[in-house]
Amino acid sequence: MNLLPNIQAAATVTQLNLLGNANGNGTVLDLQTYKGPVTILLAVGQSTVGVGTIDTANIQHSANNTAAEFADVSGGAFTAVVNSANASNVGIQAKSFDTRGLLRYLRVPLVISGTNANVPVQVLAIGQKQTI
């Protein structure tokens, strides 16, 4: 049984952000070598220290990877996670986009607030790189 005939055709997973108690823009992903859909996951775990909220998490893109040039992707806003200490408020959110509809560079800035906030959060991009 040949489960993976071409290892280069497998999905690539890239961590874009990993924060617990601070705001940040995260890692920039260069989409130049990607084709087809890319899925961005916002995974939020239950906070066991403090009361944290992810106020905003918006997928942004830019043609030239200049901080001032990043703009929100239409439909790329994740739902705010209020009071991550409450287990029913946390989980995984996903947004998918065709790379042809995005500019070359992608990032997901997070704005986190709260009292002694330490929110377990991870942002991942899953997509397929093209082979030449």
C-alpha positions as CSV (number, residue, x, y, z in Angstrom):
1,M,0.0,0.0,0.0
2,N,1.5,3.3,-1.1
3,L,0.1,5.9,1.3
4,L,2.4,8.8,0.2
5,P,3.5,8.5,-3.4
6,N,5.2,11.9,-3.4
7,I,6.5,13.3,-0.1
8,Q,6.7,16.8,-1.6
9,A,3.0,16.8,-2.2
10,A,2.2,16.4,1.5
11,A,0.7,19.2,3.5
12,T,3.1,21.6,5.1
13,V,2.4,22.9,8.7
14,T,3.9,26.2,9.8
15,Q,3.6,27.8,13.2
16,L,2.7,31.4,12.8
17,N,2.1,32.5,16.4
18,L,2.5,31.1,19.9
19,L,1.7,33.5,22.7
20,G,0.3,33.3,26.1
21,N,0.4,36.7,27.7
22,A,1.4,39.3,25.2
23,N,0.4,40.9,21.9
24,G,2.4,40.0,18.8
25,N,2.4,39.8,15.0
26,G,3.9,36.3,14.9
27,T,5.9,34.7,12.0
28,V,5.3,35.8,8.4
29,L,4.6,33.0,6.0
30,D,5.8,33.5,2.4
31,L,3.1,31.9,0.2
32,Q,5.1,32.1,-3.0
33,T,5.8,28.3,-3.1
34,Y,2.2,27.3,-2.0
35,K,-0.6,26.3,-4.3
36,G,-4.3,25.8,-3.8
37,P,-5.9,26.3,-0.4
38,V,-4.2,27.3,2.8
39,T,-6.0,26.8,6.1
40,I,-5.2,28.9,9.2
41,L,-6.0,27.4,12.6
42,L,-6.4,29.3,15.8
43,A,-6.1,26.8,18.7
44,V,-6.9,28.1,22.2
45,G,-6.6,26.0,25.3
46,Q,-8.0,26.6,28.7
47,S,-6.2,29.1,30.8
48,T,-5.2,27.8,34.2
49,V,-3.5,31.1,35.3
50,G,-5.4,34.3,35.3
51,V,-8.4,35.3,33.1
52,G,-7.3,35.9,29.6
53,T,-9.1,37.0,26.4
54,I,-8.0,37.0,22.8
55,D,-9.5,40.2,21.7
56,T,-8.5,40.0,18.1
57,A,-6.9,37.6,15.8
58,N,-7.1,38.7,12.1
59,I,-5.4,37.1,9.2
60,Q,-3.4,39.7,7.3
61,H,-1.5,39.8,4.0
62,S,1.0,42.0,2.2
63,A,2.6,42.1,-1.2
64,N,6.0,43.1,0.1
65,N,6.3,42.0,3.8
66,T,6.5,45.6,5.1
67,A,4.9,46.0,8.5
68,A,3.0,49.1,7.3
69,E,1.6,47.3,4.2
70,F,-0.2,44.4,6.0
71,A,-4.0,44.6,5.7
72,D,-6.7,42.3,7.0
73,V,-7.9,39.6,4.7
74,S,-11.6,39.8,4.0
75,G,-13.3,37.1,6.0
76,G,-10.1,36.5,8.0
77,A,-11.2,37.6,11.5
78,F,-11.4,34.9,14.1
79,T,-14.1,35.1,16.8
80,A,-12.8,36.7,20.0
81,V,-12.2,34.2,22.8
82,V,-13.5,35.7,26.0
83,N,-12.4,34.3,29.4
84,S,-10.2,31.4,28.3
85,A,-10.4,30.1,31.9
86,N,-13.8,28.8,31.0
87,A,-13.3,25.5,29.2
88,S,-16.5,26.0,27.1
89,N,-15.0,29.2,25.5
90,V,-11.9,27.5,24.1
91,G,-11.2,25.3,21.1
92,I,-10.1,25.4,17.5
93,Q,-11.3,27.9,14.8
94,A,-10.3,27.4,11.1
95,K,-10.3,29.7,8.1
96,S,-9.4,28.6,4.6
97,F,-8.4,30.6,1.5
98,D,-7.2,30.0,-2.0
99,T,-3.6,31.2,-2.2
100,R,-4.4,32.8,-5.6
101,G,-6.7,35.3,-3.7
102,L,-4.0,36.3,-1.2
103,L,-1.0,38.5,-1.4
104,R,2.4,36.9,-1.1
105,Y,3.0,37.3,2.7
106,L,0.7,36.2,5.5
107,R,0.6,36.7,9.3
108,V,-1.9,36.5,12.1
109,P,-1.4,39.2,14.8
110,L,-2.9,38.5,18.2
111,V,-4.2,41.0,20.8
112,I,-4.4,39.4,24.3
113,S,-5.8,41.0,27.4
114,G,-6.9,40.1,30.9
115,T,-5.8,39.8,34.5
116,N,-2.6,37.8,34.8
117,A,-3.5,36.4,31.4
118,N,-1.6,33.3,30.2
119,V,-3.7,32.0,27.4
120,P,-2.4,28.8,25.7
121,V,-2.8,29.7,22.0
122,Q,-1.2,28.5,18.8
123,V,-1.8,29.7,15.2
124,L,-0.9,27.2,12.4
125,A,-1.0,27.4,8.7
126,I,-1.6,24.2,6.7
127,G,-1.1,24.2,2.9
128,Q,0.5,22.4,0.0
129,K,3.7,23.5,-1.5
130,Q,4.0,23.3,-5.3
131,T,6.7,21.1,-6.9
132,I,8.6,22.1,-9.9
